[in-house]
Amino acid sequence: MQPDADEKTVSEMNAADMLQLKAANSRVFGIVEDGEVVSSAQLYSNEGTAQVEDVATLPAYRGRGHAKALVTRAVQEAVADNHEFIFLVADGGDWPKKLYNRLGFEEVGSRLAFLKRV
């Protein structure tokens, strides 16, 4: 989410998202309240592997179980499609990791990302 992004950046991000959705076997799940999508998640899958990704809920709608419902539904869909390996990537120091643990995900490893500011 880039709240300060200009229109060109938002357009480019949307175009990149659409390419990714087309390139991967992807499904998007969402929860609508008051006519607005307030929470969403994506499921990417290929052969025996599925990834739950981009789980997000608008701040005003958090604490209502939306993320739990979406992750649960995505996992149900992956299981129904006979995926043997279902994973997601979470920030080890952030609170969603606890939610994912409660939903049955186990930590299997970590990776580091580096940023160089120019």
Backbone hydrogen bonds in HBPLUS format (Angstrom, degrees):
<---DONOR---> <-ACCEPTOR-->    atom                        ^
c    i                          cat <-CA-CA->   ^        H-A-AA   ^      H-
h    n   atom  resd res      DA  || num        DHA   H-A  angle D-A-AA Bond
n    s   type  num  typ     dist DA aas  dist angle  dist       angle   num
A0005-ALA N   A0002-GLN O   3.11 MM   3  5.37 168.4  2.13 119.8 121.0     1
A0010-VAL N   A0006-ASP O   3.04 MM   4  6.33 164.6  2.06 158.6 163.2     2
A0011-SER N   A0007-GLU O   2.91 MM   4  6.06 159.1  1.95 148.6 154.5     3
A0012-GLU N   A0008-LYS O   2.93 MM   4  6.17 159.0  1.97 149.5 155.0     4
A0013-MET N   A0009-THR O   2.87 MM   4  6.10 155.5  1.93 151.1 158.1     5
A0014-ASN N   A0010-VAL O   2.90 MM   4  6.11 157.8  1.95 149.6 155.7     6
A0015-ALA N   A0011-SER O   2.93 MM   4  6.17 156.4  1.99 147.4 154.0     7
A0016-ALA N   A0012-GLU O   2.97 MM   4  6.17 156.0  2.03 144.8 151.1     8
A0017-ASP N   A0013-MET O   2.94 MM   4  6.18 155.2  2.00 146.3 153.2     9
A0018-MET N   A0014-ASN O   2.95 MM   4  6.22 156.3  2.01 148.8 154.9    10
A0019-LEU N   A0015-ALA O   3.03 MM   4  6.31 153.7  2.10 147.3 154.0    11
A0020-GLN N   A0016-ALA O   3.02 MM   4  6.26 159.0  2.06 148.2 153.8    12
A0021-LEU N   A0017-ASP O   2.88 MM   4  6.15 157.6  1.93 151.4 157.8    13
A0022-LYS N   A0018-MET O   3.01 MM   4  6.19 152.2  2.09 144.8 151.6    14
A0023-ALA N   A0019-LEU O   2.87 MM   4  6.01 154.0  1.93 149.6 157.1    15
A0024-ALA N   A0020-GLN O   3.06 MM   4  6.10 159.8  2.10 152.4 155.7    16
A0026-SER N   A0024-ALA O   2.89 MM   2  5.38 104.4  2.48 114.2  96.7    17
A0045-SER N   A0025-ASN O   2.86 MM  20  5.34 145.2  1.98 145.4 156.8    18
A0027-ARG N   A0043-LEU O   2.90 MM  16  5.19 147.5  2.00 140.7 151.4    19
A0043-LEU N   A0027-ARG O   2.81 MM  16  5.19 153.3  1.88 153.2 159.3    20
A0029-PHE N   A0041-ALA O   2.79 MM  12  5.28 171.9  1.80 163.3 165.8    21
A0041-ALA N   A0029-PHE O   2.95 MM  12  5.28 147.0  2.06 145.2 148.9    22
A0031-ILE N   A0039-SER O   2.89 MM   8  5.24 149.3  1.98 149.2 150.4    23
A0038-VAL N   A0031-ILE O   2.86 MM   7  5.91 161.0  1.89 164.9 170.6    24
A0033-GLU N   A0036-GLU O   2.95 MM   3  5.46 156.0  2.01 156.2 154.1    25
A0036-GLU N   A0033-GLU O   2.94 MM   3  5.46 159.9  1.98 119.9 126.2    26
A0058-LEU N   A0038-VAL O   2.82 MM  20  5.41 162.7  1.85 155.5 160.6    27
A0040-SER N   A0056-ALA O   2.88 MM  16  5.57 154.0  1.95 156.0 164.4    28
A0056-ALA N   A0040-SER O   2.94 MM  16  5.57 158.6  1.98 161.2 165.3    29
A0042-GLN N   A0053-GLU O   2.83 MM  11  5.09 162.8  1.86 162.4 161.1    30
A0053-GLU N   A0042-GLN O   2.85 MM  11  5.09 163.8  1.88 145.3 147.7    31
A0044-TYR N   A0051-GLN O   2.86 MM   7  5.11 165.7  1.88 152.3 154.7    32
A0051-GLN N   A0044-TYR O   2.73 MM   7  5.11 159.2  1.77 150.8 157.4    33
A0046-ASN N   A0049-THR O   2.89 MM   3  5.48 159.3  1.93 161.3 166.5    34
A0049-THR N   A0046-ASN O   3.01 MM   3  5.48 171.5  2.02 136.2 137.5    35
A0084-GLU N   A0048-GLY O   2.80 MM  36  5.18 126.9  2.08 121.6 134.2    36
A0085-PHE N   A0048-GLY O   2.99 MM  37  6.26 160.6  2.03 166.2 169.1    37
A0050-ALA N   A0085-PHE O   2.83 MM  35  6.29 154.8  1.89 160.3 165.0    38
A0087-PHE N   A0050-ALA O   2.91 MM  37  6.42 158.3  1.96 154.2 159.8    39
A0052-VAL N   A0087-PHE O   2.88 MM  35  6.29 154.7  1.94 155.8 163.5    40
A0061-TYR N   A0058-LEU O   2.88 MM   3  5.51 157.3  1.93 124.7 132.2    41
A0062-ARG N   A0059-PRO O   3.32 MM   3  5.40 173.6  2.32 110.7 112.0    42
A0069-ALA N   A0065-GLY O   2.98 MM   4  6.14 162.0  2.01 150.1 155.1    43
A0070-LEU N   A0066-HIS O   2.93 MM   4  6.18 160.4  1.97 155.3 160.3    44
A0071-VAL N   A0067-ALA O   2.92 MM   4  6.07 170.8  1.93 157.3 159.7    45
A0072-THR N   A0068-LYS O   2.94 MM   4  5.98 162.5  1.97 149.1 154.8    46
A0073-ARG N   A0069-ALA O   2.96 MM   4  6.11 157.6  2.01 143.5 149.6    47
A0074-ALA N   A0070-LEU O   2.90 MM   4  6.10 162.7  1.93 150.9 155.7    48
A0075-VAL N   A0071-VAL O   2.94 MM   4  6.15 161.5  1.98 152.0 156.7    49
A0076-GLN N   A0072-THR O   2.93 MM   4  6.16 157.6  1.98 147.8 154.4    50
A0077-GLU N   A0073-ARG O   2.95 MM   4  6.22 156.2  2.01 150.9 156.8    51
A0078-ALA N   A0074-ALA O   2.98 MM   4  6.26 155.0  2.04 146.9 153.9    52
A0079-VAL N   A0075-VAL O   2.85 MM   4  6.10 161.0  1.89 156.6 161.3    53
A0080-ALA N   A0076-GLN O   2.90 MM   4  6.07 160.1  1.94 147.0 152.9    54
A0081-ASP N   A0077-GLU O   3.03 MM   4  6.24 134.5  2.25 138.3 149.8    55
A0081-ASP N   A0078-ALA O   3.20 MM   3  5.10 129.4  2.47  91.1 104.4    56
A0083-HIS N   A0078-ALA O   3.05 MM   5  5.54 167.7  2.07 155.1 153.7    57
A0082-ASN N   A0079-VAL O   2.89 MM   3  5.02 155.8  1.94 113.6 115.9    58
A0094-ASP N   A0091-ASP O   3.07 MM   3  5.40 169.6  2.09 118.5 121.5    59
A0097-LYS N   A0094-ASP O   3.33 MM   3  6.23 157.5  2.38 123.9 128.6    60
A0098-LYS N   A0095-TRP O   3.00 MM   3  5.76 141.7  2.15 124.7 131.8    61
A0099-LEU N   A0096-PRO O   2.99 MM   3  5.01 113.4  2.45  97.1 113.4    62
A0100-TYR N   A0096-PRO O   2.93 MM   4  6.27 165.2  1.95 163.1 165.9    63
A0101-ASN N   A0097-LYS O   2.99 MM   4  6.24 150.5  2.08 144.9 152.9    64
A0102-ARG N   A0098-LYS O   3.03 MM   4  6.32 157.6  2.09 148.5 153.9    65
A0103-LEU N   A0099-LEU O   3.02 MM   4  6.34 134.9  2.23 143.6 156.8    66
A0105-PHE N   A0100-TYR O   2.96 MM   5  5.44 154.9  2.03 157.9 149.6    67
A0104-GLY N   A0101-ASN O   3.03 MM   3  5.25 161.0  2.07 110.0 113.8    68
